[in-house]
């Protein structure tokens, strides 16, 4: 007869944003929390915490994310449940969520969190291509989130999570390049995204040192995410 073991349930969240570097490139970044106790004391980990009996997993993810980083995305999508037997010294299953945020939203929410006086000092942002050693199996979680993001970008409007309501095709291409990690031909990219039927041209233009660039927006009649048979009420933050 096998011996039963108690199983704890935790939640973690992968929050991704696009950050512009000093050289002008766009890079994927995410916040990490330095652990202050064992196991893995001193190592970096994804924001998260324990699931309580009084809340749903998505509400627990939103709560722990707000407590540690001050970030409050309007939508969290469940990424995966990680439950390898040896992923923690004790038996822990983690329900992982992910979300995309615009950099200006990150800056505003983070500033408000710091101004509140409740922001912990053990939170920092890292470029996804230059992460430190992560606690538990969080490196695998980040890899899976990046794989999911790159898989979705080809058939959904997932890049919208990084962009303002209206954007140029060059800005959209920059977001795709940062997600995919490679350069894209501008002419081919224009043909491909215009053929999807998800973009709507506006009558407004972005002006600057170059010739005016038309602003586009996504068709708001189309869902940002496919909720499947559960519907959005099962995956949205309450």
Helices and strands as residue ranges (DSSP letters): E 8-20, E 26-34, E 44-45, E 47-50, H 57-69, E 77-82, E 92-101, H 103-115, E 123-127, H 138-153, G 158-162, H 169-180, H 186-195, E 199-206, E 213-218, G 228-230, G 232-234
